[in-house]
Amino acid sequence: MSDNELGMFLRIRREAVTPEDVGLPPGPRRRTPGLRRSELATLAGVSVEYVTRLEQGRDRRPSASVLSALADVLGLTASERIHLHRLTKAADGGFTCMNGATPPTRAVRPTVRALLDRLEPAPAVLVNRLSELLAWTTTYERLAGPIGLLDGSPPNLARYVFADDRARVAYPDWGRIADEQVAALKQGPFRADTRIAELADELAITAGAAFTDRAATVPSLPKSSGVERLVHPEAGELRLAYETLELPADDDQRLIVHLPADEATSAALDRLTGRRPGALRAVAG
């Protein structure tokens, strides 16, 4: 598995930027996608040798000014810039925001449970850093229960996606879902966290290359919003828009709220929950 998350992130972002994006001509035939290292170096005001060292992991502590210059050229969003700075801190083996030996938080504060109650009839679930499902709404239970996602004590989303054959039926875009689960596990100290390291070792055995290849290549920045497809045995194929809300650091939990991304999904959820039509309106996904 990759121990060079900073270099991987910079390379992937560089390859996603076209010459036209930064005002350069397309030029002759290119052997690699996106910007060349030399182009990124010139625009950022550093040497191409330095960009190479960063991407290869031979230099993992660039200055704040260099990071800002690279972020400007790569067109990073605010969240991506924060993530980039975190990766430079994580390059120090002794750095972690939390004690890696501390078990993941499973306690759910009363106010968070009350919030889940207020979110009905939306499918919503509370997840900790180990991808364990801690609490959920009734509608989420009606979605996740029949596909086997709530099996286990506690249920575990990453384990379901990689180790349960039912996940590949439930998620038509399984590959993208799997990428996101790996990115979520890698967000933060990853293997410096003993509990996540144990889960990663388990998944490396049970899922093999489907997990290990992603752990070596998928950057540690999961999407906080998007649309996913879910095939439900009763409701059929659903398109669900999701938003991820991070709780305070002491909780170390995130709340994932789903909403129907089209009218057909809205109607299917109403039928599934026995609510009046339009109880959960579709949002643009």
C-alpha positions, 0 to 999 in steps of 0.5 A: 500500500502507498506510503506516499499519499502526498506524491500520489495526490499531486500526481493525480491532480496534475494529470487532471489539469489540461494545458488549456486549463492553465492557458497553455497551448495543447502542443504536440502529442503527449505521452501522459494525461494532463500537465507535464511536470516541467509545465507545473514546475514552471507555472509554480516557480520551482524546478522540475527536479523538485516536482519530481522529488515531491511526486516520488516521495523523496521530499515530503515537506515542502514549504507553505509557499510552495504548496500554495503555488502548486495549489494555485496552478492545480486549481485546488478547491478550499477542501483540497488545499486543506487536505494538501497541507494535512498530507505534508503534516502526515508525512511526519511519522509521528503526526496524528490528530488523535491517538491511533490506539484509541478505539473509534467512538461508538457512543452517539450523543443524545442531540445527534440522535435527536437530529436523526429523528428530525431528518425523517423521512430522509435516509440518514446514517451516522458513521465513525472513522472505522466505517461502522454504522452507529445510528440511522433513520427508519427510512435508512433501515428500510433501504439498507436492511434488505440488501444486508448492509445492516448485518453485523454488530456493529454493521460496517460499510467498508466490510460490506462493500468489499467482503459481501457479494451482495454489495456488487448487486446493490451498487451498480457502480460498485467500483466508484463506491469501493474507491470512496470507501478506501478514500474514507479509510485513508483520510487521516492517519490510516495505518498509523491508526491501529484499528484502521490498520487491522481492518485494512489487513482484514480486507486485504485478505478477504477482498485481495487486489480489489482492496489493496490496489485501491489502497495503493492508488486512490487518494485519501480525499473522499467526496463529501457529496454526490449521487449514487445508484442503489438497487433495492429488492422492493423499490428497484433502482434508486438514484440517491443524492448524498451530503456528508456532514462532519461532526466535531472532532471529539465525536470523530463521526460523520452524518451521511444524509440521502435525498432522492435525486429524481422523481422516480426515486422520490415516489419509490421511497414514498411507497417504501415508507408508506408516506404520502406522495411528495413527503420526500421531494427530489433534489437536483443530483 
